[in-house]
Amino acid sequence: MTAGTDSTRATDCAETAGGPAVILVEPQMGENIGAAARAMLNCGLTEMRLVRPRDGWPNPRAEAAASGATLVLDRAQVFATTADAIADLHKVYATTARTRDMIQRVLTPARAARELRTQWSAGWRVGLMFGPERTGLHNDDLTLADTLISVPLNPAFSSLNLAQAVLLLGYEWYQSEAASEPETLHLGATRPATKAEVQNLFDHLEAELDACGFFSTPEKRPSMVRNIRNAIQRMAMTEQEVRTWHGIITGLTAGSRNANP
């Protein structure tokens, strides 16, 4: 028996599998990926998704640092973009250590874990997203998330390494099992929109805004796009609402083109 591990219960790992996917965006070192996998399995999380790991994948240094959490590493998936990594998810919560110049909802880890637990229990696919060790998540990645998570720590020294951040969020997830949210959202016959569906709406809207000359100042386009995406993310759209907005955009642009042949 290794420290803190009951080898007689090793088969329980598969039985406790579930919960949010853990998305590591551009992790820099195999050792950090392995340590994050160890932290995940400590908390019953087994689905790891890697976006452009700097040193490639698989990585033997990850296995050495995982201290036996090979179940997580063996199942890890690699993606070319953050959007691809979260495409099938309904809700994504992203970690950040700094206040950004964007309007987004920010929660503590405990509150985020309770929300995630409620959503996951309802059958939604959810994810926790972490950024590169040196810089954290970029603004464009943060706009793909529904909600941000900020850890209240010593403001003079609040830096966490990747595995620490994963363990902290994973612990709150594990502890949230008995908690319940006082508020629920009745969806009727529809379901939450997946990230791929929301991304398609972004693409549709931004293409039409480009076509009509809305982004008149090219250098301001990136920040304007982020603001629009953040506003849409806060709407927490259902699949039906996404289809409705596609229809609204198509109707408006078709009417404008018919009026100006």
Backbone bond lengths (Angstrom), bond angles and torsions (degrees), N, CA, C in turn:
res aa  C-N    CA-C-N  psi(-1)  N-CA   C-N-CA  omega(-1)  CA-C   N-CA-C  phi
1 M - - - 1.464 - - 1.519 109.61 -
2 T 1.335 117.61 125.89 1.453 121.18 175.18 1.516 108.85 -83.60
3 A 1.324 116.16 162.75 1.458 120.56 -176.62 1.519 111.11 -56.98
4 G 1.345 115.78 126.00 1.457 119.95 176.06 1.513 114.59 77.65
5 T 1.336 118.60 6.13 1.463 121.22 -176.90 1.522 109.96 -126.60
6 D 1.314 116.70 129.46 1.459 122.39 175.81 1.517 107.70 -98.47
7 S 1.324 116.80 101.92 1.464 120.99 -175.49 1.518 112.54 -64.42
8 T 1.339 116.75 -20.72 1.466 118.97 179.64 1.514 111.84 -73.08
9 R 1.347 117.39 -12.24 1.464 121.04 -178.90 1.522 111.44 -112.26
10 A 1.334 117.04 19.52 1.464 120.93 -177.68 1.517 112.24 -58.83
11 T 1.340 115.81 -33.51 1.464 118.23 -178.47 1.520 112.05 -71.36
12 D 1.335 117.22 -13.38 1.462 120.16 179.23 1.521 112.13 -70.76
13 C 1.340 117.46 -17.63 1.466 120.57 -176.44 1.520 111.24 -56.56
14 A 1.324 116.64 -46.97 1.460 120.03 -179.09 1.518 111.08 -64.66
15 E 1.351 116.12 -34.17 1.452 119.82 -177.96 1.529 112.02 -70.68
16 T 1.341 116.47 -28.79 1.464 119.76 -178.96 1.524 111.71 -91.66
17 A 1.339 116.62 1.80 1.459 119.86 -178.42 1.518 110.56 -63.17
18 G 1.295 115.06 145.91 1.460 120.35 178.47 1.509 109.76 145.96
19 G 1.317 115.29 -171.68 1.449 119.35 179.31 1.505 112.58 87.33
20 P 1.312 116.18 -169.58 1.464 121.02 -175.09 1.533 112.75 -63.64
21 A 1.325 114.79 146.84 1.461 119.44 166.75 1.529 107.66 -72.58
22 V 1.313 116.52 141.83 1.466 121.61 177.24 1.522 107.53 -104.09
23 I 1.329 116.23 115.22 1.463 121.81 -176.57 1.528 108.66 -104.51
24 L 1.316 116.47 117.22 1.467 122.16 177.64 1.527 107.74 -103.70
25 V 1.313 116.28 112.65 1.462 121.45 -176.79 1.529 109.84 -92.03
26 E 1.321 115.72 118.33 1.465 123.82 178.34 1.531 112.92 51.22
27 P 1.332 118.23 51.36 1.470 118.94 175.75 1.521 109.11 -63.50
28 Q 1.329 115.95 144.29 1.464 119.23 -168.85 1.522 114.27 -94.87
29 M 1.311 118.63 -28.58 1.463 120.60 -174.31 1.517 110.87 -132.84
30 G 1.324 115.37 142.13 1.452 119.82 177.16 1.517 112.08 -59.67
31 E 1.336 116.96 -37.09 1.457 120.28 179.49 1.530 111.22 -59.52
32 N 1.318 116.50 -38.49 1.461 119.88 -179.59 1.526 111.68 -69.51
33 I 1.325 116.28 -36.73 1.469 120.07 176.68 1.522 109.55 -64.46
34 G 1.338 116.79 -43.48 1.461 120.37 179.11 1.519 112.28 -63.19
35 A 1.340 116.68 -43.19 1.462 120.19 178.80 1.526 110.81 -64.85
36 A 1.340 116.74 -36.21 1.469 120.22 176.76 1.525 110.24 -66.23
37 A 1.333 117.45 -38.50 1.470 120.93 177.64 1.519 110.62 -63.11
38 R 1.313 116.97 -40.63 1.470 121.12 176.97 1.525 110.45 -61.23
39 A 1.337 116.17 -44.94 1.466 120.59 178.76 1.528 110.96 -62.63
40 M 1.318 116.51 -39.79 1.463 120.17 178.91 1.529 111.40 -60.55
41 L 1.330 116.35 -49.81 1.462 119.32 -176.13 1.528 111.05 -67.36
42 N 1.342 117.48 -30.58 1.464 120.55 172.72 1.525 110.73 -52.66
43 C 1.334 115.47 -33.44 1.469 121.21 -173.13 1.528 112.93 -108.65
44 G 1.327 117.11 13.98 1.459 120.83 175.90 1.511 114.55 77.30
45 L 1.328 118.22 18.26 1.460 122.07 178.70 1.526 108.70 -101.62
46 T 1.319 116.92 133.89 1.469 119.10 -174.57 1.519 114.52 -129.43
47 E 1.330 118.05 -6.46 1.472 119.43 -176.57 1.524 110.86 -100.53
48 M 1.320 116.14 104.15 1.464 122.73 179.26 1.523 109.68 -105.75
49 R 1.322 116.24 133.87 1.454 121.99 175.47 1.529 108.61 -124.22
50 L 1.316 116.89 129.00 1.465 122.23 -176.55 1.528 109.46 -111.89
51 V 1.321 115.76 132.20 1.464 121.39 176.71 1.522 108.28 -110.49
52 R 1.321 116.13 111.97 1.469 123.43 177.01 1.532 112.95 47.83
53 P 1.327 119.10 59.65 1.469 119.11 176.42 1.524 110.52 -59.72
54 R 1.304 116.87 130.32 1.463 121.61 -170.66 1.528 113.10 -58.05
55 D 1.337 116.91 -41.61 1.460 120.87 -175.16 1.529 112.89 -97.53
56 G 1.336 116.45 18.14 1.456 120.27 176.71 1.520 113.27 80.03
57 W 1.326 114.35 174.08 1.463 120.68 -179.24 1.523 109.95 -152.37
58 P 1.359 117.51 138.40 1.472 128.58 2.66 1.523 112.40 -72.71
59 N 1.323 115.49 163.97 1.459 122.18 -175.81 1.526 108.72 -133.77
60 P 1.341 117.77 117.13 1.472 119.65 -177.02 1.523 113.19 -61.32
61 R 1.324 117.53 -27.69 1.465 119.34 179.40 1.523 111.48 -68.77
62 A 1.316 116.54 -27.12 1.465 119.78 177.29 1.524 110.06 -66.11
63 E 1.328 116.48 -43.05 1.460 119.93 -178.29 1.520 111.28 -63.86
64 A 1.331 116.63 -39.30 1.463 119.80 179.66 1.522 111.18 -64.69
65 A 1.334 117.15 -38.44 1.464 120.97 -177.69 1.523 112.76 -79.78
66 A 1.336 117.19 -15.82 1.459 120.45 -176.51 1.518 112.80 -75.24
67 S 1.341 117.86 -15.49 1.471 122.29 177.39 1.521 113.06 50.99
68 G 1.328 115.51 44.05 1.457 119.46 176.01 1.513 115.55 100.79
69 A 1.320 117.64 -5.72 1.470 120.09 -179.29 1.530 110.52 -83.85
70 T 1.336 115.22 47.15 1.467 119.73 -177.16 1.523 111.65 -69.81
71 L 1.327 117.18 -23.04 1.455 120.67 177.33 1.527 110.66 -55.47
72 V 1.328 115.91 -40.63 1.462 120.92 179.93 1.516 110.63 -71.43
73 L 1.344 117.00 -46.18 1.460 120.65 -177.28 1.526 111.92 -65.84
74 D 1.323 116.83 -38.31 1.457 120.08 -178.81 1.526 111.99 -64.95
75 R 1.325 116.41 -27.76 1.460 120.75 -178.70 1.526 113.03 -94.54
76 A 1.326 117.26 -4.62 1.469 120.45 -174.55 1.526 110.96 -60.04
77 Q 1.321 115.83 139.08 1.459 122.58 177.36 1.527 109.24 -111.88
78 V 1.327 116.93 146.85 1.462 122.16 -179.12 1.528 109.28 -114.10
79 F 1.321 116.69 137.43 1.461 122.64 -178.07 1.525 109.98 -129.91
80 A 1.330 114.80 152.63 1.467 120.34 -179.46 1.515 112.34 -81.03
81 T 1.336 117.41 -29.63 1.461 120.80 -178.54 1.520 109.80 -136.74
82 T 1.330 114.96 158.94 1.458 120.23 176.63 1.523 110.30 -63.52
83 A 1.339 116.37 -40.79 1.465 120.14 179.62 1.522 111.01 -58.68
84 D 1.337 117.84 -40.46 1.463 120.77 177.74 1.532 111.21 -64.95
85 A 1.330 116.06 -38.68 1.461 120.42 -175.78 1.521 112.92 -67.25
86 I 1.329 117.31 -26.27 1.465 120.14 -176.62 1.529 112.88 -111.37
87 A 1.328 117.18 5.45 1.473 121.07 -170.29 1.521 113.47 -55.85
88 D 1.327 118.38 -36.25 1.467 120.79 -175.67 1.525 113.07 -90.14
89 L 1.330 117.65 -0.61 1.467 121.09 -176.71 1.521 110.79 -87.27
90 H 1.323 114.87 151.99 1.462 120.44 177.68 1.529 111.69 -93.21
91 K 1.321 117.11 -35.38 1.459 121.31 179.87 1.522 109.40 -137.86
92 V 1.346 115.29 138.35 1.461 120.91 178.76 1.524 109.00 -130.95
93 Y 1.319 116.05 130.79 1.457 123.49 176.11 1.526 107.44 -111.98
94 A 1.328 117.01 130.08 1.465 121.32 -175.08 1.522 110.72 -117.20
95 T 1.314 116.25 140.81 1.455 121.21 -179.33 1.524 110.71 -90.00
96 T 1.322 115.63 142.67 1.465 120.54 175.92 1.518 108.85 -148.61
97 A 1.316 115.99 144.32 1.468 120.57 -179.75 1.516 111.87 -99.38
98 R 1.348 116.43 -8.84 1.463 118.92 -173.78 1.522 110.55 -127.03
99 T 1.321 115.32 150.15 1.453 120.38 172.65 1.515 108.47 -72.67
100 R 1.321 117.60 127.64 1.465 121.80 -177.28 1.521 109.75 -102.85
101 D 1.341 115.53 162.90 1.464 120.10 -179.83 1.526 110.37 -87.39
102 M 1.334 115.33 44.85 1.457 120.80 -179.65 1.528 108.12 -132.65
103 I 1.313 115.41 152.52 1.458 120.58 179.07 1.517 108.32 -90.50
104 Q 1.313 116.68 103.57 1.453 121.90 179.99 1.522 110.02 -144.71
105 R 1.301 115.28 151.90 1.457 121.70 178.11 1.525 109.14 -73.87
106 V 1.335 117.34 133.37 1.463 122.10 -178.23 1.531 108.93 -125.38
107 L 1.333 116.23 127.95 1.458 122.08 -178.47 1.521 111.59 -120.04
108 T 1.320 116.05 160.40 1.452 121.13 168.74 1.525 108.64 -76.60
109 P 1.327 118.15 161.08 1.469 119.37 178.36 1.528 113.59 -57.86
110 A 1.331 117.26 -39.67 1.466 119.68 -177.86 1.525 111.35 -64.48
111 R 1.331 116.75 -44.92 1.463 119.71 -179.98 1.532 110.40 -66.34
112 A 1.325 116.08 -41.60 1.470 119.71 179.19 1.524 110.65 -61.64
113 A 1.320 116.90 -41.06 1.465 120.42 -179.13 1.521 111.04 -63.56
114 R 1.322 117.58 -39.35 1.470 119.98 179.11 1.523 110.82 -64.97
115 E 1.331 116.21 -41.35 1.462 119.09 178.01 1.525 111.02 -64.59
116 L 1.323 115.81 -44.76 1.461 120.16 179.40 1.526 111.20 -60.26
117 R 1.326 115.51 -40.58 1.463 119.47 179.92 1.525 111.00 -62.37
118 T 1.325 116.63 -43.01 1.464 120.89 179.48 1.521 110.84 -63.01
119 Q 1.334 116.17 -44.40 1.460 120.66 -178.55 1.519 111.09 -66.95
120 W 1.308 116.25 -44.60 1.472 120.57 -179.33 1.525 110.50 -64.01
121 S 1.325 116.84 -40.20 1.459 120.68 179.52 1.524 111.51 -64.59
122 A 1.338 116.15 -26.25 1.469 120.98 178.26 1.523 112.45 -83.63
123 G 1.345 117.23 1.13 1.451 120.94 177.61 1.515 114.84 94.78
124 W 1.333 117.09 7.16 1.458 119.98 178.54 1.527 109.88 -79.13
125 R 1.317 116.40 149.82 1.467 121.41 174.02 1.527 107.77 -93.18
126 V 1.337 115.75 122.94 1.462 120.81 -172.21 1.522 110.00 -127.65
127 G 1.334 115.66 161.06 1.454 119.64 -178.24 1.511 113.23 -146.55
128 L 1.338 115.34 153.58 1.458 124.38 173.36 1.523 107.68 -115.25
129 M 1.319 117.67 123.96 1.459 121.58 -173.78 1.527 110.92 -112.11
130 F 1.326 115.71 133.19 1.463 122.90 -179.47 1.524 108.89 -125.19
131 G 1.332 116.05 145.06 1.454 120.72 -176.21 1.518 113.78 -96.84
132 P 1.337 116.23 -179.15 1.464 121.40 178.43 1.528 111.42 -58.70
133 E 1.334 115.37 149.92 1.457 120.46 -175.79 1.532 112.75 -58.40
134 R 1.315 117.04 -38.17 1.473 119.42 -172.00 1.523 112.58 -82.84
135 T 1.319 118.09 -36.94 1.467 120.33 -170.95 1.523 114.63 -116.42
136 G 1.321 117.63 -17.27 1.454 118.95 -170.45 1.526 109.78 74.86
137 L 1.305 116.31 -175.83 1.463 121.09 -177.33 1.521 111.55 -69.86
138 H 1.327 115.88 141.71 1.459 121.38 175.34 1.527 109.43 -77.45
139 N 1.323 116.12 158.98 1.463 120.81 -178.58 1.522 112.26 -56.30
140 D 1.325 117.66 -39.81 1.463 120.02 -178.24 1.528 111.26 -65.20
141 D 1.330 117.48 -31.16 1.463 120.09 175.52 1.524 110.30 -73.56
142 L 1.331 116.87 -38.20 1.462 120.02 -179.55 1.523 112.06 -63.44
143 T 1.336 116.98 -30.91 1.464 118.88 179.80 1.525 112.11 -70.81
144 L 1.335 117.82 -12.74 1.456 121.25 177.09 1.528 111.71 -83.75
145 A 1.330 116.31 -10.89 1.466 120.67 -178.70 1.521 110.74 -93.96
146 D 1.310 115.44 152.74 1.462 120.98 176.38 1.524 111.06 -79.26
147 T 1.338 116.04 -36.81 1.456 122.03 -171.21 1.520 108.79 -146.49
148 L 1.338 115.69 146.68 1.464 121.16 176.73 1.527 109.71 -101.86
149 I 1.322 115.06 154.03 1.463 121.96 175.62 1.519 108.07 -122.06
150 S 1.326 116.36 127.73 1.456 121.64 176.91 1.521 108.44 -125.27
151 V 1.319 116.22 131.27 1.461 121.35 -176.13 1.528 109.38 -90.63
152 P 1.346 118.08 121.41 1.466 119.91 179.48 1.528 110.93 -75.54
153 L 1.320 116.01 100.29 1.457 122.86 -179.37 1.520 109.63 -126.32
154 N 1.311 116.14 179.54 1.460 122.33 177.64 1.530 109.52 -52.28
155 P 1.339 118.79 113.14 1.469 119.85 -176.39 1.522 113.65 -61.47
156 A 1.314 116.66 -21.56 1.468 119.48 178.85 1.524 111.92 -83.02
157 F 1.349 116.81 -14.00 1.469 119.75 179.40 1.521 107.90 -159.55
158 S 1.325 115.99 83.35 1.466 120.74 -174.71 1.521 113.07 -111.08
159 S 1.324 117.75 9.58 1.453 121.10 -176.46 1.529 111.39 -71.48
160 L 1.335 115.33 133.19 1.463 122.36 175.44 1.523 109.09 -120.86
161 N 1.347 116.91 145.49 1.462 116.87 171.47 1.529 108.75 -80.71
162 L 1.313 115.87 171.86 1.459 120.50 -172.29 1.523 112.04 -59.81
163 A 1.309 117.40 -47.61 1.462 120.46 -177.71 1.524 111.25 -65.25
164 Q 1.323 117.74 -37.47 1.460 120.70 177.23 1.525 110.67 -60.83
165 A 1.330 115.54 -45.05 1.467 119.80 -179.62 1.522 111.02 -63.05
166 V 1.330 116.38 -43.34 1.467 120.05 179.05 1.528 110.44 -63.93
167 L 1.333 117.01 -42.29 1.458 120.36 -179.88 1.525 111.44 -64.59
168 L 1.328 116.52 -42.08 1.462 119.97 -178.56 1.525 111.06 -62.19
169 L 1.334 116.77 -47.25 1.468 120.03 179.04 1.525 111.05 -69.07
170 G 1.343 116.08 -38.63 1.455 119.52 178.52 1.522 111.99 -63.69
171 Y 1.311 116.63 -39.14 1.466 120.84 178.51 1.529 110.72 -61.92
172 E 1.340 115.76 -45.96 1.464 118.51 179.09 1.526 110.86 -62.39
173 W 1.340 116.47 -37.50 1.470 119.79 176.24 1.528 110.08 -61.15
174 Y 1.315 116.43 -47.40 1.462 121.26 -176.71 1.522 111.09 -62.65
175 Q 1.336 115.75 -38.52 1.458 120.53 -178.80 1.520 113.09 -76.34
176 S 1.313 117.07 -14.78 1.471 120.80 -174.68 1.518 113.08 -82.55
177 E 1.307 117.92 -2.58 1.470 120.57 -171.85 1.523 112.26 -57.23
178 A 1.333 117.12 -36.48 1.460 119.45 -177.36 1.523 112.46 -88.03
179 A 1.330 116.27 -8.46 1.467 119.55 -177.13 1.520 110.17 -81.97
180 S 1.298 116.03 156.56 1.460 120.59 176.48 1.514 109.18 -140.10
181 E 1.321 115.50 145.89 1.455 120.37 -179.83 1.527 110.61 -84.42
182 P 1.353 118.04 137.11 1.455 120.61 179.01 1.524 113.35 -74.46
183 E 1.328 116.91 -7.90 1.462 120.72 -176.48 1.513 109.97 -126.53
184 T 1.308 117.30 136.48 1.465 122.03 175.47 1.523 109.04 -129.92
185 L 1.321 115.97 159.65 1.460 122.04 178.28 1.522 108.66 -114.47
186 H 1.324 116.42 116.34 1.456 120.37 178.36 1.525 109.15 -80.96
187 L 1.324 116.91 123.85 1.463 121.63 -173.82 1.526 113.41 -103.03
188 G 1.314 117.64 -6.03 1.455 118.73 -179.08 1.514 111.18 62.51
189 A 1.331 116.64 -130.47 1.460 121.22 -176.38 1.519 113.26 -88.92
190 T 1.321 117.67 -5.18 1.458 119.67 -178.13 1.526 110.13 -96.76
191 R 1.312 117.06 -168.26 1.461 123.45 -179.42 1.509 108.61 -149.18
192 P 1.338 118.35 167.65 1.467 118.91 175.42 1.528 110.82 -62.29
193 A 1.308 116.85 144.13 1.463 120.36 175.93 1.527 109.67 -69.17
194 T 1.321 116.24 141.42 1.462 119.29 174.01 1.527 109.18 -76.66
195 K 1.315 115.79 164.96 1.465 119.71 179.50 1.530 111.18 -65.28
196 A 1.325 117.45 -31.85 1.464 119.55 177.20 1.523 110.29 -64.85
197 E 1.332 117.31 -40.01 1.464 120.79 178.91 1.521 111.55 -66.54
198 V 1.329 116.61 -40.16 1.471 119.94 177.22 1.527 110.42 -67.05
199 Q 1.333 117.02 -38.99 1.467 120.56 177.89 1.520 110.89 -62.24
200 N 1.323 117.46 -40.23 1.467 120.64 177.17 1.528 111.05 -61.81
201 L 1.332 116.13 -36.95 1.463 119.51 176.48 1.523 110.68 -66.53
202 F 1.338 117.06 -42.56 1.469 120.12 174.86 1.531 110.31 -54.17
203 D 1.340 115.14 -50.43 1.463 120.24 -176.49 1.528 111.09 -60.34
204 H 1.325 116.70 -43.47 1.470 121.57 -179.57 1.527 110.44 -62.53
205 L 1.332 116.19 -50.38 1.459 120.53 -177.60 1.523 111.64 -63.96
206 E 1.327 117.04 -45.21 1.461 120.13 -177.04 1.526 111.39 -67.65
207 A 1.330 117.50 -34.50 1.469 120.22 176.94 1.526 110.30 -63.69
208 E 1.323 116.86 -42.31 1.466 119.61 179.65 1.528 111.42 -70.44
209 L 1.308 116.96 -35.99 1.468 119.63 176.77 1.536 110.81 -66.13
210 D 1.325 116.51 -37.25 1.479 119.86 174.59 1.522 110.17 -63.16
211 A 1.333 115.81 -44.29 1.466 120.56 -175.82 1.527 112.13 -64.15
212 C 1.326 117.39 -34.39 1.469 119.76 -177.89 1.524 112.79 -90.47
213 G 1.334 117.01 0.91 1.455 120.17 177.22 1.512 114.57 80.24
214 F 1.325 117.34 20.49 1.467 120.78 -179.02 1.518 111.38 -60.93
215 F 1.331 117.02 -40.60 1.466 120.89 -179.95 1.524 108.19 -85.98
216 S 1.307 115.91 75.12 1.473 120.83 -173.73 1.521 113.19 -74.52
217 T 1.318 117.07 -20.98 1.462 121.27 179.14 1.528 108.04 -113.27
218 P 1.327 118.74 101.84 1.472 121.14 -172.39 1.519 114.02 -54.17
219 E 1.346 117.31 -39.09 1.460 118.95 -176.26 1.533 112.56 -68.97
220 K 1.342 116.45 -19.27 1.464 119.51 178.84 1.525 112.84 -91.72
221 R 1.341 116.38 -8.21 1.469 119.57 -175.66 1.528 113.41 -57.36
222 P 1.357 120.38 -47.44 1.472 118.72 -177.72 1.524 113.71 -57.70
223 S 1.311 117.57 -44.47 1.468 119.33 -178.96 1.519 111.04 -70.44
224 M 1.330 118.20 -34.53 1.464 121.00 177.68 1.532 110.39 -66.93
225 V 1.320 116.69 -41.15 1.464 120.69 178.05 1.529 109.93 -62.60
226 R 1.332 117.18 -43.67 1.462 119.39 178.93 1.521 111.24 -61.30
227 N 1.338 117.37 -41.05 1.463 120.54 179.11 1.529 111.48 -62.99
228 I 1.331 116.24 -42.26 1.465 120.46 178.81 1.524 110.27 -64.31
229 R 1.326 117.18 -44.94 1.460 120.63 -179.29 1.523 111.44 -63.50
230 N 1.330 116.56 -41.32 1.465 119.33 179.23 1.526 110.85 -62.52
231 A 1.337 116.54 -40.42 1.470 120.01 179.05 1.527 110.79 -62.76
232 I 1.331 116.72 -41.82 1.463 120.52 179.34 1.529 110.88 -67.42
233 Q 1.332 116.62 -39.91 1.463 119.41 179.10 1.523 111.68 -60.60
234 R 1.335 116.86 -37.57 1.466 119.68 -178.80 1.526 112.17 -68.16
235 M 1.325 117.76 -15.46 1.460 121.15 178.24 1.530 112.01 -75.11
236 A 1.335 117.42 -15.97 1.470 121.48 179.13 1.527 111.00 47.85
237 M 1.320 116.24 58.92 1.457 121.80 -172.31 1.526 113.81 -67.95
238 T 1.320 113.49 149.59 1.460 120.61 169.01 1.525 108.52 -90.01
239 E 1.335 114.93 169.36 1.469 119.70 178.22 1.526 110.75 -61.10
240 Q 1.327 116.63 -38.96 1.462 120.71 179.00 1.525 111.00 -65.42
241 E 1.317 117.18 -40.28 1.467 120.46 179.97 1.527 111.66 -67.01
242 V 1.331 117.07 -36.60 1.466 120.06 176.42 1.526 110.08 -61.61
243 R 1.339 116.77 -44.56 1.460 119.55 179.20 1.531 110.98 -64.14
244 T 1.328 116.07 -36.56 1.471 119.80 177.83 1.519 110.85 -63.70
245 W 1.325 116.91 -42.69 1.466 119.54 -179.74 1.524 112.36 -68.66
246 H 1.337 116.76 -34.10 1.470 118.48 172.26 1.526 109.44 -58.49
247 G 1.333 116.15 -44.13 1.461 119.87 179.39 1.508 112.80 -64.39
248 I 1.330 117.13 -38.67 1.468 120.96 177.86 1.525 110.69 -62.10
249 I 1.335 116.17 -47.55 1.468 120.40 -179.39 1.521 110.51 -61.73
250 T 1.337 116.37 -45.46 1.468 120.57 179.66 1.526 110.78 -62.50
251 G 1.337 116.53 -42.85 1.458 120.08 179.55 1.518 112.78 -63.31
252 L 1.315 116.35 -43.46 1.466 120.10 -179.93 1.526 111.46 -65.26
253 T 1.322 116.40 -45.07 1.468 118.65 -177.27 1.512 111.90 -71.79
254 A 1.344 117.57 -35.84 1.464 119.96 177.19 1.518 110.10 -65.50
255 G 1.339 117.46 -42.02 1.457 120.44 178.89 1.509 112.19 -63.09
256 S 1.329 115.96 -39.63 1.464 119.50 179.24 1.514 111.60 -65.78
257 R 1.331 117.05 -39.02 1.478 120.69 -178.77 1.530 110.31 -71.14
258 N 1.342 117.06 -35.97 1.461 120.06 178.23 1.523 111.67 -67.55
259 A 1.340 115.19 -32.60 1.467 120.01 -179.58 1.524 112.06 -76.77
260 N 1.350 114.79 -20.76 1.480 119.68 -178.97 1.524 109.08 -127.70
261 P 1.331 117.89 70.87 1.484 119.86 -176.74 1.524 111.32 -67.57
